[in-house]
Amino acid sequence: MGGKYLTELRSSNDIADSPQALRERMDEDGYILIRGFHDRLKVLAARAQILDKMNQKGLLDSAFPIDQAVIRSGAKGLDLKGTNVDLPAYLDVVNSPSVMNFFDRYFGGPSLTYNYKWLRAVPTNAFTGAHYDIVYMGRGTQRVHTLWTPIGDIPVEMGTLAILLGSQHFERIKSTYGKMDVDRDRVEGHFSNDPVELVDKFGGQWATTSFHAGDAIFFGMHIMHASTVNTTNRYRISCDTRYQLATESVDERWAGDSPKGHGGRSEMPLLKMEEARKRWNVQ
Ligand SMILES: O=C(O)CCC(=O)C(=O)O
């Protein structure tokens, strides 16, 4: 932190009440971090409900309080992606009137959120590789925003969202990788699993921060982001949820009461990113 590769994210709390200033900040920085964006107590209630479910599945080490989310020896991560209708306290956070009102004002009209949510319980040594979200959700409007919400306090060493500053201007990557649809084109979604490689070859600087329950960060479809590695013995619980103007077209994979998700993808063999990058000449 503070070196060539990694710096601190900046908070936009000072302009959080001005949609115009937030939109300008988004154009400039490519992301908006707001501390205390959600009601902290609601986030903690969501955490308790999620951990209760994980405990029932035997994922937690019973020698520790449930709230610490200590991983039982040998337990893996849990796939919690979907509509999460069994976790109402969690939906109360990400679908809350305050979040929807915020995005109504930000987008300048009634907004919607995908019913499909990406809730994650990330185990030790796991992380998310660098990618643009457009390759996963590019079939409707491109004015979709991802909101990343830590469900609990998450220090950097537990796996925080990291943004590659400046990557919204990587035109060669946007016009090749950024035109992909992982289901239609059967190409790996992560552009790189090596954050240092990206800075050395394409420029920019990674930025992250330690998050507290209640904080959130949102960003558009064309900014490279990833997570830091969870180096702890506790699950990193967080979610990413999507928002856009209700009047604009929606990627059908993620909307509606029973979104089909990645189902219905092409039968082609999966193209490795290394090979795809050779073909695009973005090595
Ligand atoms: O939480 C993570 O590990 C990755 C999150 C992400 O890729 C996203 O918010 O789009």
The ligand as an ORCA input file, in Angstrom:
! r2SCAN-3c Opt
* xyz 0 1
  O     -16.238     -9.912     -4.379
  C     -15.528    -10.377     -5.251
  O     -14.677    -11.251     -5.035
  C     -15.632     -9.898     -6.675
  C     -16.681     -8.861     -6.850
  C     -16.863     -8.494     -8.283
  O     -16.224     -8.945     -9.179
  C     -17.899     -7.504     -8.578
  O     -18.388     -6.850     -7.652
  O     -18.225     -7.350     -9.779
*
